[in-house]
């Protein structure tokens, strides 16, 4: 039987009393304090608060629409009911805003971080990320990680003048590393941020040490996990990878998506209200770790799923990467990387008076930018376009396999 926790009566009464007295949290990051690379542009106004501007910039950015056809976890299914990354970022935003509203945080900043946090993600989920990382590292000695690349999309490839606070929340969002308590870190300026960014390319372990500098960023980080743990189980059932969610130990969180979201939200609010950090109690923290590990055991590391990725998607990544690298080295202006990517990027950059020619950047970086921007379908079509006689092929589970 489902078990939905409720906020304690004591906390509910406290929140109602605070609202009645007009109390306002002093933990919210104020719009007036937003920092940008160019502070003369995109100033905070009554009509367009600073972080609402970031939300608009992200939603209207060049790659936002591509979330729609990027795998969250399940790549090989023609099933409109299985989660894509577009839904995931919306779920993170919704859950985080729910918590943030009660804690009195800046909801626009939460939304900006949540909607932008995966914009640098590859096609084919974390498997695609691993394959691209391996190729980039072998060529350059530098690491690819989707959180770092999300910042590059919004602040490097396209100079959108996104705020430091939003970018910091994005790079520090990694939901693979759970904590019991999230104390915001100190971040004063872009100089320190750029040092952190560069270090992430050189030392992958540095990502584990990143903590958001705002409470809003901390909320988004823990909500990334809340949004995917139960939803991935739901999707695994739809994909017939598991027969029932009863295989998961229920624990305090529950094992169904709605239970997990509700109970985690309640626990975070109970333990964080009125504090300048985000906290889970010991029991929920341990069950959060347990639930994530169970997902790895039963879903993410499933041998059949891994085989499909390794036997087909991985060699396709390798062939596409090497072909694009040859085209760049030879200056083949008729190549798809020029016509579909470099020209596309440079045309957008003209709108921002960006004088530096994108095509003069490092070849491997350009390829990584291009491949990370692809949707699953585009990637498959590109492979067939580049290698019409190629031996690798993705066989999707049809809508009608159950008939």
Secondary structure, 3 states (H helix, E strand, C coil): CCCCCCCCHHHHHHHHHHHHCCCCCCCCCCHHHCCCCCCCCCCCCCCCCHHHHHHHHHHCCCCHHHHHHCECCCCCECCCCCCEHHHHHHHHHHHHHHHHHHHCCCHHHHHHHHHHCCCCCCCCHHHHHHHHHHHHHHHHCCCCCHHHHHHHHHHHHCCCCCCHHHHHHHHCCCCCCCCCEEECCCCCCHHHHHHHHHHHHHCHHHHHHCCCCCHHHHHHHHHHHHHHHHHHHHHHHHCCCCCCHHHCCCCCCCCCHHHHHHHHHHHHHHHHCCCCEEECCHHHHHHHHHHHHHHHHHHHCCHHHHHHHHHHHHHHHHHHHHHHHHHHHHCCCCCHHHHHHHHHHHHHHHCCCCCCCHHHCCHHHHHHHHHHHCCHHHHHHHHHHHCCCCCCCCCCECCCCCC
